[in-house]
Amino acid sequence: MEEMPRKPYLSREMTRHGKFVWYFKRKGKRVRLPELYGSDEFNAAYEKALTGSTAIPDKPKSKSGSLKWLVGQYKQSAAFAELAPATRRARDNILKQALAEPKNADGPFAAVTKAVIKKGMDKRAATPNAANNFLKTMSHLFKWAVEAEHVEINPCTGVSKVNVKTDGFHTWTVEEVERYRAHHGIGTKQRLAIDILLFLGLRRSDAVVVGRQHMKDGMVSLRTQKTGAWVYLPVFKQLQESIDATPTGDLAFLTTQTGKPFSSGASFGNWFAAQCKAAGLPDECRAHGLRKAGATIAADEGATPHELMAMYGWTRLGMAETYTKEADKKRLARGASERLSNRL
C-alpha cells in the first residue's frame, strides 16, 4: 500500500488511547472525520468541510433489503465497532469488493445462500488466505444479521475454510538479521524499524504507533490493536541506543520521509519490504517474520510460555508453547548429543 496523498487542511492525530483519528482544521475550526480514510463517508465529509459546512453528511441511502443496505447497517453496528481498527479496515475492503458489482450490491441479501458463499470462495481459490478472509468477513456480517433478525440462517454455516498448506511467514535467521543491520547502520530509520520489530516483538500495526508516550522506567506499555491485550516490554540496551541515535516523530518513533506517522501497518510493511530488498535479503523476509524470530530467540534463551505470552500479548498458551516446545527439542537434542560424546 502506497503512502496516501496529503489533502489540504487534513490532520492525523493520536488520541490518549493510542488510536489515530482524522480532523479537518482550518481557521481555528476543527471537524472530526469518519475513521476509515478514503471511504465514501470520509470523502463526502471532507468535501463538505472544504466547501464551508462543518456538518457530517448523511450516508447515502441504499435500497432496503439489498445487500448494500445490510452492509451499511452492519457497519453502524456495535459488532462492527468492537472489531480492532486494522480488522475493520480489512473487512471494510472485503465488503467493498463484494459490493463492487451492481448486481451484488443491489440484489437482495436474502438471496445470499450457502451456494453463493461457496461460489465466492471458489472465485478466490488461487489465493487461499483471501478466500478464508472473505468467509470470515461474510460470516461475521451474517452472524450479526441473524442476531438483528434480518435473516434466520447464517449462509456461511457449514462452509469450510480452504486448507492453507504453509508454515506461515518466513522466520528470519540470525544471519539475515545481521545482514540487514549491517547494511542499515544505527541512526537510520531503517535500522530503528528492525530494532523495534525484533526487540519489542510488535505486530506492524503496533510498531507504527509506539512512541515515547508508551515508555516509562525502561518499559514499553501498550494496548495491542489486534487483540486489545496490554503488553509490557523491556527496552533493551540495543533498542534504546537505536532510539537515541535516530530522528523520531513526536508521537510515533517510526515516520515516513515527510516526518509523519505511517498511515497503517500495511503501508509500513511495504516500506520495510523495500528496505529488506535494499539489504539483499530474500523476498520472503518481511516484518511479520521478525516477530516470529524474536519469539524463537527468546524461547531458545529459556523464556517460559507465560513470559512469551506477556511479551507478545498472546491469550492462548498453545501459541507460546509452539516456540518453547521447539526450543526444548533443541536443548534435549544437544543434551543427548553431549551424553553420547561423553560415553564414546
N, C-alpha and C positions, 0 to 999 in steps of 0.2 A: 504494500500500500504506500503510495507516494505521499509526501508531506502535503497537507491540504493548503490551498491558496489562502492568503490572508485577505479578508474583506475589510473595508473601511469601518471604523468605529467598533470593531469586534474585539472583545476581550475575553480571555480564558483565565479563570481564577479557580483556586483551590479552596474548598470550604474547610472548616476546622475538623471535619470528619475525613479529610483526605480525598474528597471527591471533587473532580473538575466540573465546573459549570460555565456556561457561556452568557455573556452580557453584551447588550448594545449600549454604548456610552457615548453621549455627545452633549456638549454644553451643559455639563453638570447633571444631566438626566441619565438614569440607568434603568434598563429594562432587561430582566432575565428572560432568556430564550429557551425554547424546548430543548431537552437534553441531547437528543440524537442529532449530531452535526450532519447537515446535508439532507435531512429528511424533508418531506413536503411541508410538515408543520414548522420546522426550523426555518426553511427558506421563506415561507409565507410570513412568518413573524418578523424576520429580518427585514424583508421588503416593506412591511407595514411600518416598522420603526424608522426605516430610512426615509420614508416619504412624509414623516411627521407625526404619525399616530403611534402612541405607546401601547395601544391595546393589542393583545394577542388574538389574532383572528380565530374564528371558529374553524374546526376541522371540516374539510369537505365532506358533505354527507354522501353516504353510499346507499344504494337501494336496500331496504330492509329485506333480510332473507338471503342476501348474496354472501358469498364467501368474503368479499371485501368488507362488507358490513360487519361480519362476525370477527374478522381480524381487527377491525377498528375498535370494536367493543372490548376485545381481549387485551389490546394494548393499553386500554384505560383501566384495566382491572388491577386489583391488588396482587393477583397471581403473577402478572407480568412485572409489576413494580417491585416485587420481592426478589426477582432474579438479580444476580450480580450485574453491574453495568456492562462488563465485557460480554456476558451471556446475552443480555438484552440486545446489544448491538448485533451480535452474531445471529440471533434468532430473527431480529427485525430484517436483516438482509436476506435470510432464507425465505421469510414470508413475502418479501417484496418480489423475489424471484418466482415464487409460486403464483403471485398475482400479476406477473408481467404480461401474461396473455389475457386479453379481454374476456375470452370465453371462460377462463378460470375465475377471474375477478368478479364478473357479473353473474356467473352461474350460481345456483342455489347451493348453500353449504350442506343442505340435507342430502344432496346428490353425491357427496363425498363418501364413498363406501370403502370397504376394505380393499376391494379390487383397484380402486383409484389410487389409494395409498401405495399398494404394491406396484402399480404402474409407475408411480413417481420414484419408487426405489429402483426399479429396473432401469429407468431413464438415467440414473446416476450410478449404474453398476460399474462403470470404468473407474469411479472414484469412491471406493467403499466407505471411507470416512465421511464424505459428503452425503452419501446415501443414509448412513446412520444418523448424522446430524439432522437431516431432513425428517427422518422418522421421529427423532426425539422432539423436534420442534412441533411437528403436527400433533404428536401425542399429547404434549402439554397444552396446546391450543384446545383440542377436543376434550381433554380431561376437565379443563375449566368450563367448556361449553356444556358438558354433562351436568356439572355442579350448578351452573347457572340456568339449567333446564331449557337450553336452546335445542339440545339433541338428547336422545335417550341412550344412545350407544356410542362409545368411542370407536371410530372405524380403524384406529391403529391397533386395537387389542387383537393379539394373535398374529400380527405381522412381525416376522423375525428380523433381527439385525443381520447385516452382512458380516460374515466371518472375515475379519481382517488378520491375515497371517503376517504378523510383523512383531518385532521385539520393541517397537516404539521408536522414539527418536534416538539417534546415534549418541552413545555416551562418549564424551571426549576422553582421550587418553592423556596421561601426564605429558607425553611428548608433544601432543597437539596444543595443549595449554601453554607449554613452554615456547613453542614456535610462535604462537600468537603474541605472547607477552614480549618476546624478543624483538618482533617486528614493530609492535606498537609500544613505544617507550613510556615510562612513567611521566605523568604530566599531561598526557593526551586524553581526549575524551574516549578514544577507542580503548585505551588501557583501563581507564576507570570503569568502562562498561563491563569488561570481562571480570574485573576485580569485584564489582558489586554482585554480578551473577554468581560467581564462584564462591566468594566468601560469605555472602548472605543467603545464597540458595533461593533467591526470589524468582517468582514467575515474571515473565516480561511485563505483564500488566501492573505488577507491584514495583518492579525495578525502575519504571519511568516515573513513579510517584515519590519514591523515598527521597528524603532530603534532611536537612539539619534539624527541622522541627520534630523529626522522629528519633533523634539521638539524645541520649542523656546518660551520663555516668558510664560511658563506654558500651552502651547497649542501644540497639535499634528496636523500638516497639512499634508494631504496625499491624493494622487490621487488613488481612488479605482480601482482595476484591473477589476472588473466585468463590471462596468458602465463607468469608466473613470471620474466620478464626484469627485470633491475635497470635502473633509470633514474637518471640523475644530473642534477639540475635546479638551475640557478642561481636564487637567491632575489632577484628584482629589488627595487629600492628601493620601488616602489609596493606590492608584496606585503608586504614587511617592515613598512612603515608601517601597513598594514591589520591585520596580525597584532598589532603592538604596541598598536594602539588598541582592540582588540576583546577582551572577556572570552572566554577559550577554555577547553576542557576540559584535564584533566591529561595525557591520552594522545592525544586527538584534538582538533584545532583546532575542528572543526565539531561542535556539540552541539545537542540538542533543547531545547525550552523548559524541560525538567526538569534540564538540565545533563548529560545522559547522551549518549554517542555514538549516532549513528543506527544502527538495527538492521540496515540494509542499504543498498546503493546505491539500491535501488528506493524505499525509504521516503524517502531524501534527495531523490531525483528528483521525487517527488510534492510534497514540501515546496517544492522550488525552483521547480516549475511554478507554485505558488500565488504565490510572490514575483514571478515574471515577470508574472503576471496583474495583480498589485497595481501594477506599474510601467507598466501599459498596453501591454504588448508583445503581439504576435500569438500565437495558440495554438501555432504551430509552434516558437516559441523555447523550447528545452529545454536541459538540462545537456549532452546529447550534442553539440549543435551548437557549443558553446563550444570543445570540443577541436578541432573542425574549423576554427573561426575562428582559434584560436591557431596552428595549423599553417599556415593560409593567410597570416596576417600575418607569421609567421616566414619563410616562403618568399618573400613579397613583399619582405622586408627583406634577402634574399640568403642565407638559410640553405641549406646544401647538403643533398642527400638523406641523407648519413651523419650530419650533425648532427641532422636531424629524427629519424632512426632512434634515435639515442642519447637524445634528449629524450622521445620518445613510446613507446619500448620496442618499436618495430616490428621484426620479424625478417625481413621481406621488403622488398627495395629498391624494388619496384614500388609499394608503399603510399606511400613518401616521394616517389617520382618523380611521383605523381599531383599533388602540390601544387607541386613545383618546376617541372614542365613547364608548368603553368598560369601560374606566375609568369614563366617565361621568355617565354611568349607575350605577356604584358602588356609586358615590357621591350622585346621585339622590335618590338611594335606602336608603342610610344612612340618607339623609335629611328627607325622608318620614317617616322612622322609628322613627327618633327623634321627629318629629311633632306629630306622633301618640302617642308616650310615654308621651309627654307633655300634650296631650289632655286628656289622661286617668287618 
